[in-house]
Amino acid sequence: MIVVGIDGHKNTHTLVAVDPLGKRLAELTVAARPAGHLKALAWLHGFGSVLVAVEDCRHLTRRFEADLLNSG
């Protein structure tokens, strides 16, 4: 299974995909705005089924988390 970790910041979110052994497969940084969220969602769907882990800083990632949940 691919795991994608999300590091949330005020202006950007960085996503890193790793394989089951922890090897970095890809990285993407997007704007912390709706257009950036759409770009990140498209990128995530390219991996198929993934496990997403979001850094616990909801004041920065609340909207992105909602977009992730709404996208399935």
C-alpha positions, -999 to +999 in steps of 0.1 A: +000+000+000+011+035-008+011+059+021+009+097+015+019+120+043+007+156+042+026+184+059+003+214+062+015+250+062-003+284+059+004+289+022+013+254+010+007+218+016+034+192+008+025+156+000+050+128+000+042+093-012+061+063+001+061+026-006+056-001+021+093+000+029+093+038+033+110+046+000+100+080-013+081+076-045+070+111-053+065+146-038+042+174-046+037+209-031+005+227-038-010+260-028-032+258+004-062+270-017-090+252-035-071+251-068-041+235-050-064+210-033-078+199-067-043+195-080-034+173-050-065+152-053-057+145-090-022+136-080-035+112-052-059+095-076-029+087-098-017+062-072-050+043-069-058+032-034-037+051-008-036+057+029-034+094+037-018+107+069-024+144+076-002+163+101-024+173+130-027+210+125-063+214+117-062+252+118-041+249+086-056+218+070-093+218+079-105+227+044-081+203+027-092+175+050-128+182+041-120+182+004-102+148+009-131+133+027-156+147+001-136+132-028-138+097-013 
